[in-house]
C-alpha cells in the first residue's frame, strides 16, 4: 500500500465504523480490511488502533497469530500446499519444493510479477485426497510433483487469455 492515500484512509475508517457497536469488533474489521486490500500493514493497524482504541500491539498480535491475515501483499493466486501429516507422508514436501523451484520463490513469498504466493499450510482437512493443494479456493487432489508444472501453466494461461 505504501503511503496510504486519503481514499484508503477513509475506507479503513468506514470499515471500523461499521462495527462501532460491536463488543469485540477487531476480527470483523481486520477481515474486511484483508478482503479489501489483501493485507494489513502496520500503517493500517495504526489507523484501526486510533479508530477503535485497541492497542497496535494487540492488533499486531491478532494479525500475526491468524494465518489468514497477512502483513505483506499476496499474489493474485495463493497456492497453499498442505503439509499436514496425511499430505506430508504422501509427498507434499516434494510438491511444495517443486512449486518453489518453478516459481523461484520460497514458501511465504510472492513472485515478482505479483501473480503467485506460495504458502505452506498445516492441514486443510482434505486428508482423504492427500497431498492436497489449494489455489485461491480451488482444491487440487492427490497432487504429484509431475502435475505441478501443468497447474502453474494453467494459471499463467488464464492470465494470458485475460490480457
SULQUI-V180855 format. One line per field, one symbol per residue. phi: phi as a letter, one per 20 degrees, with the letter a starting at -180 (. if undefined). burial: 1 if it has 16 or more other ideal C-beta (glycine too) atoms within 10 Angstrom, else 0. A space follows every 50 residues. Layout:
phi: ???
burial: ???
//
This chain:
phi: .mffegfffffffffffgdfeefcegfffffffgffdnacfgffgffgff fdnefgfffgfffefefeececfdfgdeedefdfgffffdofffffffgg ffemcegndcfgfmeccdcedfbdmcgfdffdcdclneedelfdgfefff fffgfffgfffff
burial: 00010001001100110010000011001101110011011001101110 11010000110110000011000111111111110111011100111111 00101010110000111111100101001111111000010010000100 1100100000000
//
